[in-house]
Amino acid sequence: MSRAIPRPSLSALLVAALALLPAALSAQDAETGSLTIELNAQEQVEAGCKLSFLARNGAGGDIAKAVYETVLFDGNGQVERLTLFDFGTLPAGKPRLRQFVVPGAQCDALGQILINGASTCEAGELGADACTRGLTLSSRTDVEMLG
């Protein structure tokens, strides 16, 4: 005796699809109107610690120049150094990889990186706060990004 497998009704499928819609829209909104910076990789090189950041500009227009005041903390939460990272031009809707070598730093000693604010933000009609408004930070490494 074979048993029929129940199929979901069309209305049940629509309800399920509509339930997922707010999450999809929220993810889309997070990318639109904001700037995201991800610490993508770190590599120990002879000169120091090379940090690779992936920046995505969803602010709705080009950013001509973005320079961030950046604080590096060791694994104990103590300030290791305060520096400026010049991300340069960040075109709208295009990801950009930016790499910085922190002279004399040991990658395995880093615990956190704080984006303390924008030292320079040239964003035309987007306004001077375009580099920090809605800034989203993340990390694919063991180093935590703060902002």
FITI-534867 format. One record per residue: residue number from 0; residue in three letters; x, y, z negated of N, C-alpha, C, O, CB in turn. Coordinates in Angstrom, 3 decimals. Glycine has a CB too. Example, Ala and Ser with C-alpha at 12.3 -4.5 7.8 and 13.67 -1.06 7.14 Angstrom:
# residues 2
<0,'ALA',<13.190,-5.690,-7.800>,<12.300,-4.500,-7.800>,<13.200,-3.300,-7.800>,<14.236,-3.319,-8.465>,<11.308,-4.473,-9.046>>
<1,'SER',<12.850,-2.250,-7.080>,<13.670,-1.060,-7.140>,<12.900,0.030,-7.870>,<13.409,1.138,-8.039>,<14.084,-0.598,-5.725>>
This chain:
# residues 147
<0,'MET',<0.824,-1.156,0.000>,<0.000,0.000,0.000>,<0.889,1.248,0.000>,<1.702,1.448,-0.902>,<-0.949,-0.018,-1.198>>
<1,'SER',<0.718,2.071,1.022>,<1.529,3.284,1.107>,<0.770,4.443,0.484>,<-0.460,4.506,0.501>,<1.901,3.604,2.578>>
<2,'ARG',<1.520,5.309,-0.040>,<0.931,6.442,-0.739>,<1.252,7.727,0.033>,<2.399,7.939,0.425>,<1.454,6.526,-2.206>>
<3,'ALA',<0.294,8.547,0.244>,<0.501,9.797,0.964>,<1.214,10.804,0.063>,<0.913,10.937,-1.123>,<-0.846,10.371,1.461>>
<4,'ILE',<2.156,11.496,0.663>,<2.873,12.532,-0.074>,<2.082,13.826,0.076>,<1.798,14.256,1.194>,<4.353,12.697,0.444>>
<5,'PRO',<1.728,14.446,-1.043>,<0.939,15.676,-0.953>,<1.762,16.797,-0.315>,<2.947,16.957,-0.607>,<0.445,16.106,-2.353>>
<6,'ARG',<1.126,17.554,0.544>,<1.776,18.696,1.187>,<1.252,19.972,0.542>,<0.065,20.093,0.242>,<1.520,18.703,2.733>>
<7,'PRO',<2.155,20.913,0.337>,<1.679,22.168,-0.247>,<0.786,22.905,0.744>,<1.009,22.874,1.954>,<2.868,23.061,-0.667>>
<8,'SER',<-0.203,23.550,0.212>,<-1.115,24.309,1.069>,<-0.427,25.587,1.543>,<0.566,26.031,0.966>,<-2.433,24.646,0.315>>
<9,'LEU',<-0.969,26.155,2.590>,<-0.422,27.395,3.125>,<-0.463,28.506,2.084>,<0.467,29.306,1.991>,<-1.187,27.817,4.375>>
<10,'SER',<-1.528,28.558,1.308>,<-1.630,29.612,0.291>,<-0.569,29.418,-0.796>,<-0.038,30.399,-1.317>,<-3.043,29.622,-0.339>>
<11,'ALA',<-0.258,28.177,-1.141>,<0.783,27.917,-2.138>,<2.146,28.357,-1.611>,<2.955,28.900,-2.364>,<0.812,26.419,-2.515>>
<12,'LEU',<2.404,28.128,-0.327>,<3.662,28.565,0.277>,<3.762,30.085,0.305>,<4.830,30.642,0.051>,<3.796,28.006,1.693>>
<13,'LEU',<2.661,30.755,0.611>,<2.659,32.217,0.625>,<2.914,32.791,-0.764>,<3.662,33.758,-0.910>,<1.333,32.738,1.166>>
<14,'VAL',<2.301,32.205,-1.772>,<2.505,32.658,-3.146>,<3.974,32.499,-3.531>,<4.555,33.394,-4.144>,<1.597,31.872,-4.125>>
<15,'ALA',<4.576,31.365,-3.176>,<5.987,31.130,-3.491>,<6.879,32.135,-2.767>,<7.819,32.663,-3.360>,<6.391,29.694,-3.112>>
<16,'ALA',<6.595,32.402,-1.501>,<7.390,33.360,-0.727>,<7.271,34.765,-1.309>,<8.268,35.479,-1.415>,<6.948,33.362,0.746>>
<17,'LEU',<6.064,35.163,-1.685>,<5.862,36.490,-2.259>,<6.536,36.623,-3.621>,<6.970,37.714,-3.992>,<4.373,36.787,-2.385>>
<18,'ALA',<6.626,35.537,-4.359>,<7.287,35.569,-5.657>,<8.781,35.838,-5.504>,<9.393,36.440,-6.387>,<7.062,34.252,-6.402>>
<19,'LEU',<9.373,35.400,-4.396>,<10.800,35.603,-4.163>,<11.110,36.969,-3.565>,<12.260,37.405,-3.611>,<11.328,34.525,-3.256>>
<20,'LEU',<10.138,37.642,-3.015>,<10.341,38.915,-2.332>,<10.966,39.997,-3.216>,<11.894,40.660,-2.754>,<9.032,39.406,-1.801>>
<21,'PRO',<10.517,40.221,-4.463>,<11.140,41.277,-5.274>,<12.634,41.058,-5.490>,<13.397,42.024,-5.477>,<10.450,41.369,-6.617>>
<22,'ALA',<13.071,39.820,-5.689>,<14.497,39.550,-5.884>,<15.287,39.877,-4.628>,<16.381,40.436,-4.707>,<14.720,38.085,-6.277>>
<23,'ALA',<14.738,39.533,-3.471>,<15.418,39.833,-2.212>,<15.498,41.335,-1.992>,<16.529,41.837,-1.544>,<14.698,39.162,-1.033>>
<24,'LEU',<14.431,42.060,-2.300>,<14.444,43.512,-2.134>,<15.409,44.170,-3.107>,<16.074,45.140,-2.744>,<13.043,44.082,-2.326>>
<25,'SER',<15.503,43.670,-4.330>,<16.436,44.228,-5.308>,<17.869,44.058,-4.844>,<18.676,44.976,-4.992>,<16.245,43.566,-6.672>>
<26,'ALA',<18.201,42.901,-4.284>,<19.550,42.666,-3.780>,<19.858,43.613,-2.631>,<20.973,44.125,-2.526>,<19.715,41.209,-3.328>>
<27,'GLN',<18.875,43.846,-1.772>,<19.066,44.754,-0.648>,<19.237,46.185,-1.158>,<20.095,46.910,-0.654>,<17.876,44.665,0.334>>
<28,'ASP',<18.450,46.606,-2.135>,<18.557,47.947,-2.696>,<19.908,48.163,-3.357>,<20.445,49.270,-3.319>,<17.442,48.191,-3.701>>
<29,'ALA',<20.471,47.107,-3.969>,<21.762,47.231,-4.631>,<22.858,47.562,-3.630>,<23.832,48.228,-3.980>,<22.102,45.949,-5.379>>
<30,'GLU',<22.713,47.102,-2.382>,<23.720,47.375,-1.375>,<23.470,48.706,-0.679>,<24.412,49.309,-0.166>,<23.757,46.256,-0.358>>
<31,'THR',<22.243,49.177,-0.647>,<21.907,50.423,0.016>,<22.012,51.561,-0.986>,<21.474,51.471,-2.089>,<20.491,50.361,0.634>>
<32,'GLY',<22.703,52.630,-0.607>,<22.794,53.794,-1.465>,<23.867,53.711,-2.518>,<23.950,54.586,-3.380>,<21.510,54.019,-2.114>>
<33,'SER',<24.693,52.684,-2.475>,<25.722,52.568,-3.494>,<27.047,52.149,-2.877>,<27.126,51.722,-1.725>,<25.299,51.573,-4.568>>
<34,'LEU',<28.054,52.284,-3.671>,<29.400,51.885,-3.303>,<29.770,50.709,-4.193>,<29.547,50.758,-5.403>,<30.424,53.071,-3.449>>
<35,'THR',<30.328,49.658,-3.617>,<30.761,48.513,-4.416>,<32.260,48.326,-4.248>,<32.805,48.459,-3.152>,<29.996,47.224,-4.007>>
<36,'ILE',<32.908,48.016,-5.355>,<34.336,47.714,-5.350>,<34.516,46.398,-6.083>,<34.109,46.242,-7.235>,<35.183,48.863,-6.014>>
<37,'GLU',<35.135,45.456,-5.388>,<35.386,44.123,-5.948>,<36.888,43.905,-6.039>,<37.607,44.091,-5.057>,<34.716,43.006,-5.082>>
<38,'LEU',<37.367,43.509,-7.223>,<38.747,43.042,-7.333>,<38.748,41.643,-6.741>,<38.256,40.698,-7.356>,<39.280,43.056,-8.841>>
<39,'ASN',<39.304,41.519,-5.546>,<39.202,40.280,-4.789>,<40.344,39.323,-5.084>,<40.140,38.109,-5.103>,<39.162,40.580,-3.317>>
<40,'ALA',<41.550,39.851,-5.315>,<42.709,38.987,-5.550>,<43.796,39.774,-6.266>,<43.830,41.005,-6.236>,<43.249,38.404,-4.217>>
<41,'GLN',<44.658,39.041,-6.893>,<45.865,39.624,-7.487>,<47.009,38.669,-7.193>,<46.838,37.450,-7.182>,<45.701,39.868,-9.044>>
<42,'GLU',<48.178,39.249,-6.954>,<49.331,38.430,-6.586>,<50.586,39.054,-7.175>,<50.824,40.253,-7.032>,<49.455,38.292,-5.040>>
<43,'GLN',<51.383,38.230,-7.836>,<52.650,38.716,-8.363>,<53.638,38.809,-7.209>,<53.891,37.821,-6.520>,<53.191,37.787,-9.499>>
<44,'VAL',<54.189,39.986,-7.003>,<55.205,40.206,-5.979>,<56.450,40.740,-6.677>,<56.407,41.093,-7.856>,<54.700,41.199,-4.862>>
<45,'GLU',<57.546,40.795,-5.949>,<58.809,41.212,-6.549>,<58.713,42.583,-7.224>,<59.269,42.790,-8.302>,<59.895,41.237,-5.493>>
<46,'ALA',<58.014,43.505,-6.591>,<57.925,44.875,-7.109>,<56.949,45.026,-8.275>,<57.033,46.001,-9.022>,<57.518,45.806,-6.003>>
<47,'GLY',<56.027,44.081,-8.443>,<55.027,44.192,-9.506>,<53.803,43.356,-9.205>,<53.905,42.274,-8.628>,<54.621,45.640,-9.707>>
<48,'CYS',<52.650,43.858,-9.594>,<51.395,43.134,-9.385>,<50.638,43.777,-8.228>,<50.321,44.966,-8.264>,<50.524,43.130,-10.681>>
<49,'LYS',<50.350,42.976,-7.199>,<49.583,43.477,-6.058>,<48.116,43.149,-6.284>,<47.741,41.989,-6.451>,<50.091,42.863,-4.713>>
<50,'LEU',<47.286,44.201,-6.287>,<45.849,44.068,-6.483>,<45.149,44.332,-5.159>,<45.423,45.331,-4.493>,<45.339,45.038,-7.587>>
<51,'SER',<44.244,43.435,-4.779>,<43.480,43.582,-3.538>,<42.023,43.845,-3.882>,<41.380,43.050,-4.566>,<43.615,42.317,-2.639>>
<52,'PHE',<41.511,44.972,-3.398>,<40.133,45.381,-3.651>,<39.355,45.384,-2.343>,<39.852,45.844,-1.316>,<40.084,46.776,-4.318>>
<53,'LEU',<38.135,44.869,-2.387>,<37.229,44.936,-1.250>,<36.178,45.997,-1.577>,<35.415,45.859,-2.533>,<36.566,43.531,-0.948>>
<54,'ALA',<36.153,47.057,-0.767>,<35.207,48.155,-0.980>,<34.152,48.127,0.113>,<34.466,47.944,1.289>,<35.934,49.527,-1.001>>
<55,'ARG',<32.899,48.309,-0.286>,<31.780,48.385,0.660>,<31.017,49.671,0.388>,<30.553,49.910,-0.727>,<30.835,47.133,0.540>>
<56,'ASN',<30.894,50.495,1.419>,<30.207,51.770,1.291>,<28.788,51.637,1.823>,<28.573,51.573,3.033>,<30.969,52.885,2.039>>
<57,'GLY',<27.829,51.597,0.920>,<26.420,51.568,1.292>,<25.742,52.882,0.950>,<24.524,52.934,0.780>,<25.707,50.414,0.598>>
<58,'ALA',<26.541,53.956,0.849>,<26.024,55.251,0.405>,<25.245,56.001,1.478>,<24.653,57.042,1.193>,<27.156,56.106,-0.065>>
<59,'GLY',<25.234,55.494,2.698>,<24.448,56.146,3.742>,<25.220,57.127,4.593>,<24.639,57.779,5.460>,<23.310,56.844,3.133>>
<60,'GLY',<26.509,57.246,4.367>,<27.362,58.127,5.161>,<28.815,57.842,4.846>,<29.132,57.202,3.844>,<27.032,59.609,4.894>>
<61,'ASP',<29.695,58.320,5.709>,<31.124,58.081,5.508>,<31.649,58.845,4.294>,<31.196,59.947,3.985>,<31.909,58.482,6.759>>
<62,'ILE',<32.604,58.236,3.627>,<33.357,58.910,2.570>,<34.753,59.131,3.142>,<35.461,58.173,3.453>,<33.390,58.063,1.209>>
<63,'ALA',<35.147,60.399,3.281>,<36.415,60.742,3.920>,<37.607,60.403,3.036>,<38.667,60.029,3.539>,<36.441,62.217,4.272>>
<64,'LYS',<37.442,60.530,1.725>,<38.540,60.236,0.804>,<37.979,59.915,-0.570>,<37.158,60.653,-1.114>,<39.530,61.423,0.722>>
<65,'ALA',<38.437,58.800,-1.117>,<38.035,58.396,-2.465>,<39.283,57.995,-3.242>,<39.978,57.048,-2.875>,<36.999,57.220,-2.423>>
<66,'VAL',<39.557,58.724,-4.316>,<40.690,58.422,-5.192>,<40.124,58.210,-6.589>,<39.413,59.064,-7.118>,<41.778,59.577,-5.173>>
<67,'TYR',<40.446,57.065,-7.181>,<39.898,56.723,-8.495>,<40.974,56.740,-9.572>,<42.065,56.200,-9.390>,<39.233,55.352,-8.449>>
<68,'GLU',<40.642,57.376,-10.707>,<41.484,57.285,-11.891>,<41.235,55.900,-12.475>,<40.102,55.543,-12.798>,<41.172,58.439,-12.940>>
<69,'THR',<42.296,55.137,-12.604>,<42.179,53.727,-12.964>,<43.037,53.427,-14.188>,<44.198,53.829,-14.257>,<42.592,52.825,-11.782>>
<70,'VAL',<42.460,52.722,-15.145>,<43.171,52.349,-16.359>,<43.338,50.834,-16.367>,<42.370,50.090,-16.210>,<42.414,52.842,-17.635>>
<71,'LEU',<44.576,50.390,-16.551>,<44.872,48.959,-16.639>,<45.077,48.601,-18.103>,<45.834,49.264,-18.812>,<46.131,48.582,-15.788>>
<72,'PHE',<44.404,47.557,-18.549>,<44.512,47.079,-19.925>,<45.164,45.706,-19.931>,<44.976,44.914,-19.007>,<43.122,47.028,-20.607>>
<73,'ASP',<45.932,45.429,-20.979>,<46.501,44.089,-21.111>,<45.451,43.141,-21.683>,<44.310,43.539,-21.919>,<47.765,44.111,-22.010>>
<74,'GLY',<45.836,41.902,-21.901>,<44.916,40.890,-22.405>,<44.387,41.173,-23.800>,<43.372,40.605,-24.205>,<45.586,39.570,-22.400>>
<75,'ASN',<45.069,42.052,-24.547>,<44.633,42.422,-25.899>,<43.780,43.683,-25.911>,<43.373,44.146,-26.977>,<45.837,42.619,-26.796>>
<76,'GLY',<43.505,44.241,-24.736>,<42.683,45.437,-24.651>,<43.440,46.736,-24.824>,<42.826,47.799,-24.919>,<41.621,45.369,-25.658>>
<77,'GLN',<44.773,46.674,-24.869>,<45.569,47.887,-25.001>,<45.880,48.460,-23.623>,<46.090,47.725,-22.658>,<46.872,47.604,-25.774>>
<78,'VAL',<45.905,49.790,-23.554>,<46.206,50.455,-22.292>,<47.628,50.104,-21.872>,<48.583,50.285,-22.627>,<46.029,51.994,-22.416>>
<79,'GLU',<47.741,49.600,-20.651>,<49.053,49.300,-20.079>,<49.521,50.478,-19.244>,<50.700,50.832,-19.235>,<49.006,48.009,-19.221>>
<80,'ARG',<48.541,51.094,-18.524>,<48.887,52.270,-17.713>,<47.645,52.949,-17.181>,<46.586,52.341,-17.027>,<49.799,51.876,-16.552>>
<81,'LEU',<47.814,54.240,-16.905>,<46.792,55.063,-16.266>,<47.374,55.480,-14.922>,<48.491,55.993,-14.859>,<46.387,56.322,-17.157>>
<82,'THR',<46.622,55.263,-13.851>,<47.140,55.546,-12.515>,<46.009,55.988,-11.593>,<44.839,55.963,-11.974>,<47.853,54.310,-11.935>>
<83,'LEU',<46.364,56.388,-10.395>,<45.385,56.753,-9.370>,<45.465,55.753,-8.230>,<46.555,55.447,-7.747>,<45.625,58.200,-8.850>>
<84,'PHE',<44.317,55.241,-7.796>,<44.238,54.358,-6.633>,<43.519,55.121,-5.526>,<42.352,55.488,-5.664>,<43.495,53.008,-6.977>>
<85,'ASP',<44.228,55.352,-4.433>,<43.687,56.089,-3.290>,<43.076,55.099,-2.305>,<43.797,54.420,-1.573>,<44.792,56.947,-2.599>>
<86,'PHE',<41.759,55.020,-2.288>,<41.058,54.108,-1.387>,<40.908,54.693,0.014>,<40.448,54.009,0.929>,<39.689,53.768,-1.952>>
<87,'GLY',<41.296,55.958,0.182>,<41.260,56.577,1.502>,<39.850,56.707,2.047>,<38.905,56.987,1.309>,<42.097,55.787,2.463>>
<88,'THR',<39.724,56.500,3.355>,<38.442,56.610,4.046>,<37.625,55.339,3.849>,<38.140,54.230,3.987>,<38.655,56.884,5.548>>
<89,'LEU',<36.351,55.511,3.526>,<35.429,54.385,3.378>,<34.242,54.624,4.308>,<33.284,55.302,3.935>,<34.958,54.219,1.883>>
<90,'PRO',<34.304,54.064,5.529>,<33.209,54.274,6.482>,<31.923,53.590,6.025>,<31.956,52.521,5.415>,<33.605,53.758,7.864>>
<91,'ALA',<30.804,54.217,6.326>,<29.494,53.685,5.933>,<29.249,52.326,6.565>,<29.463,52.128,7.761>,<28.376,54.656,6.329>>
<92,'GLY',<28.796,51.396,5.738>,<28.375,50.086,6.219>,<29.488,49.140,6.614>,<29.215,48.060,7.137>,<27.497,50.263,7.360>>
<93,'LYS',<30.748,49.517,6.379>,<31.862,48.655,6.780>,<32.730,48.315,5.575>,<33.132,49.213,4.835>,<32.710,49.335,7.876>>
<94,'PRO',<33.023,47.043,5.367>,<33.910,46.681,4.265>,<35.347,47.091,4.583>,<35.772,47.065,5.738>,<33.834,45.166,3.982>>
<95,'ARG',<36.080,47.466,3.547>,<37.480,47.832,3.695>,<38.274,47.183,2.570>,<37.877,47.227,1.406>,<37.662,49.376,3.688>>
<96,'LEU',<39.411,46.575,2.937>,<40.315,45.989,1.955>,<41.396,47.011,1.650>,<42.007,47.573,2.560>,<40.933,44.645,2.471>>
<97,'ARG',<41.625,47.247,0.382>,<42.682,48.160,-0.047>,<43.574,47.419,-1.032>,<43.091,46.758,-1.951>,<42.091,49.464,-0.690>>
<98,'GLN',<44.896,47.538,-0.826>,<45.852,46.860,-1.697>,<46.753,47.884,-2.369>,<47.177,48.865,-1.758>,<46.693,45.839,-0.902>>
<99,'PHE',<47.033,47.629,-3.642>,<47.891,48.504,-4.427>,<48.885,47.640,-5.185>,<48.505,46.656,-5.820>,<47.058,49.391,-5.402>>
<100,'VAL',<50.162,48.011,-5.118>,<51.183,47.342,-5.917>,<51.422,48.211,-7.142>,<51.764,49.388,-7.027>,<52.516,47.108,-5.099>>
<101,'VAL',<51.238,47.615,-8.315>,<51.476,48.316,-9.572>,<52.899,47.970,-9.996>,<53.150,46.862,-10.470>,<50.414,47.917,-10.686>>
<102,'PRO',<53.837,48.909,-9.831>,<55.249,48.620,-10.076>,<55.510,48.119,-11.493>,<55.036,48.700,-12.469>,<56.077,49.854,-9.818>>
<103,'GLY',<56.269,47.033,-11.589>,<56.680,46.492,-12.874>,<55.600,45.768,-13.658>,<55.888,45.225,-14.724>,<57.203,47.572,-13.694>>
<104,'ALA',<54.384,45.742,-13.174>,<53.284,45.088,-13.903>,<53.286,43.585,-13.651>,<53.649,43.117,-12.572>,<51.924,45.690,-13.488>>
<105,'GLN',<52.873,42.845,-14.669>,<52.719,41.397,-14.556>,<51.232,41.093,-14.404>,<50.431,41.427,-15.277>,<53.328,40.654,-15.801>>
<106,'CYS',<50.868,40.458,-13.293>,<49.450,40.165,-13.033>,<48.816,39.335,-14.144>,<47.675,39.580,-14.535>,<49.303,39.435,-11.708>>
<107,'ASP',<49.559,38.352,-14.648>,<48.975,37.462,-15.658>,<48.785,38.150,-17.010>,<48.152,37.586,-17.902>,<49.852,36.236,-15.833>>
<108,'ALA',<49.325,39.359,-17.172>,<49.161,40.097,-18.421>,<47.961,41.041,-18.380>,<47.577,41.596,-19.410>,<50.422,40.884,-18.727>>
<109,'LEU',<47.363,41.231,-17.197>,<46.217,42.131,-17.089>,<44.956,41.470,-17.635>,<44.696,40.294,-17.378>,<46.003,42.556,-15.629>>
<110,'GLY',<44.179,42.238,-18.388>,<42.924,41.727,-18.926>,<41.704,42.430,-18.361>,<40.672,41.809,-18.105>,<42.923,41.851,-20.414>>
<111,'GLN',<41.841,43.750,-18.169>,<40.719,44.553,-17.679>,<41.242,45.705,-16.829>,<42.365,46.178,-17.008>,<39.867,45.092,-18.858>>
<112,'ILE',<40.397,46.139,-15.902>,<40.665,47.342,-15.115>,<39.437,48.232,-15.240>,<38.315,47.812,-14.957>,<40.986,47.000,-13.602>>
<113,'LEU',<39.670,49.473,-15.668>,<38.596,50.447,-15.832>,<38.691,51.494,-14.728>,<39.720,52.152,-14.577>,<38.662,51.116,-17.230>>
<114,'ILE',<37.621,51.644,-13.962>,<37.512,52.770,-13.037>,<36.952,53.913,-13.875>,<35.762,53.951,-14.187>,<36.587,52.438,-11.763>>
<115,'ASN',<37.838,54.846,-14.234>,<37.520,55.906,-15.186>,<36.732,57.044,-14.555>,<36.144,57.867,-15.258>,<38.786,56.446,-15.792>>
<116,'GLY',<36.721,57.088,-13.235>,<36.017,58.139,-12.514>,<36.742,58.445,-11.225>,<37.817,57.908,-10.958>,<35.885,59.404,-13.372>>
<117,'ALA',<36.148,59.310,-10.430>,<36.762,59.704,-9.164>,<37.578,60.968,-9.383>,<37.048,61.996,-9.805>,<35.687,59.924,-8.061>>
<118,'SER',<38.865,60.883,-9.095>,<39.738,62.045,-9.160>,<39.488,62.942,-7.951>,<39.525,64.168,-8.053>,<41.223,61.615,-9.225>>
<119,'THR',<39.233,62.311,-6.807>,<38.903,63.005,-5.564>,<37.780,62.253,-4.881>,<37.818,61.027,-4.778>,<40.143,63.125,-4.628>>
<120,'CYS',<36.775,62.991,-4.411>,<35.699,62.389,-3.629>,<35.272,63.382,-2.561>,<34.590,64.367,-2.843>,<34.492,61.986,-4.535>>
<121,'GLU',<35.684,63.106,-1.333>,<35.302,63.943,-0.200>,<34.275,63.169,0.604>,<34.619,62.257,1.356>,<36.543,64.337,0.682>>
<122,'ALA',<33.007,63.538,0.441>,<31.924,62.772,1.050>,<30.928,63.637,1.807>,<29.815,63.193,2.092>,<31.201,61.993,-0.005>>
<123,'GLY',<31.311,64.861,2.134>,<30.442,65.729,2.932>,<29.075,65.924,2.307>,<28.960,66.250,1.126>,<30.282,65.165,4.316>>
<124,'GLU',<28.033,65.720,3.111>,<26.654,65.948,2.667>,<26.192,64.967,1.591>,<25.184,65.209,0.927>,<25.723,65.863,3.846>>
<125,'LEU',<26.917,63.866,1.414>,<26.544,62.905,0.370>,<26.759,63.493,-1.019>,<26.127,63.060,-1.983>,<27.352,61.609,0.521>>
<126,'GLY',<27.644,64.473,-1.125>,<27.914,65.114,-2.406>,<29.152,64.566,-3.076>,<29.621,63.472,-2.761>,<26.738,64.954,-3.319>>
<127,'ALA',<29.676,65.349,-4.010>,<30.912,64.996,-4.700>,<30.762,63.785,-5.611>,<31.759,63.171,-5.991>,<31.396,66.167,-5.504>>
<128,'ASP',<29.527,63.434,-5.966>,<29.323,62.276,-6.845>,<29.088,60.978,-6.065>,<28.801,59.945,-6.670>,<28.144,62.533,-7.770>>
<129,'ALA',<29.204,61.015,-4.743>,<28.945,59.822,-3.921>,<29.894,58.673,-4.249>,<29.553,57.510,-4.036>,<29.063,60.170,-2.445>>
<130,'CYS',<31.078,58.989,-4.763>,<32.065,57.947,-5.074>,<31.785,57.244,-6.398>,<32.344,56.182,-6.670>,<33.453,58.547,-5.109>>
<131,'THR',<30.923,57.834,-7.218>,<30.614,57.229,-8.519>,<29.134,56.923,-8.709>,<28.782,56.083,-9.537>,<31.074,58.137,-9.621>>
<132,'ARG',<28.267,57.588,-7.961>,<26.818,57.380,-8.085>,<26.476,55.950,-7.648>,<26.696,55.586,-6.492>,<26.024,58.429,-7.225>>
<133,'GLY',<25.956,55.167,-8.538>,<25.584,53.795,-8.205>,<26.766,52.876,-7.970>,<26.611,51.824,-7.351>,<24.723,53.792,-6.999>>
<134,'LEU',<27.951,53.251,-8.453>,<29.142,52.422,-8.253>,<28.957,51.071,-8.935>,<28.655,50.997,-10.126>,<30.406,53.132,-8.797>>
<135,'THR',<29.143,50.011,-8.163>,<29.018,48.652,-8.679>,<30.385,47.994,-8.617>,<31.041,48.007,-7.576>,<27.960,47.829,-7.875>>
<136,'LEU',<30.815,47.418,-9.734>,<32.133,46.793,-9.828>,<31.988,45.307,-10.097>,<31.084,44.874,-10.812>,<32.977,47.455,-10.931>>
<137,'SER',<32.900,44.526,-9.509>,<32.906,43.086,-9.760>,<34.324,42.562,-9.580>,<35.209,43.279,-9.112>,<31.915,42.342,-8.812>>
<138,'SER',<34.528,41.308,-9.956>,<35.848,40.697,-9.848>,<35.727,39.224,-9.493>,<34.872,38.511,-10.018>,<36.631,40.865,-11.155>>
<139,'ARG',<36.588,38.786,-8.602>,<36.710,37.363,-8.274>,<37.920,36.753,-8.980>,<38.316,35.624,-8.690>,<36.828,37.166,-6.746>>
<140,'THR',<38.496,37.507,-9.899>,<39.661,37.044,-10.641>,<39.294,36.952,-12.120>,<38.147,37.182,-12.501>,<40.880,37.993,-10.425>>
<141,'ASP',<40.272,36.616,-12.937>,<40.057,36.570,-14.383>,<40.075,37.961,-15.013>,<39.726,38.121,-16.183>,<41.115,35.698,-15.037>>
<142,'VAL',<40.479,38.962,-14.239>,<40.535,40.336,-14.737>,<39.146,40.958,-14.623>,<38.537,40.950,-13.553>,<41.589,41.181,-13.950>>
<143,'GLU',<38.654,41.496,-15.739>,<37.319,42.103,-15.774>,<37.373,43.530,-15.238>,<38.287,44.289,-15.562>,<36.749,42.091,-17.213>>
<144,'MET',<36.393,43.885,-14.421>,<36.272,45.253,-13.904>,<35.246,46.008,-14.744>,<34.151,45.509,-15.003>,<35.860,45.253,-12.393>>
<145,'LEU',<35.613,47.217,-15.165>,<34.741,48.062,-15.976>,<34.579,49.416,-15.300>,<35.436,49.840,-14.525>,<35.307,48.230,-17.411>>
<146,'GLY',<33.471,50.091,-15.599>,<33.313,51.423,-15.019>,<32.167,52.172,-15.624>,<31.903,53.312,-15.241>,<33.120,51.332,-13.541>>
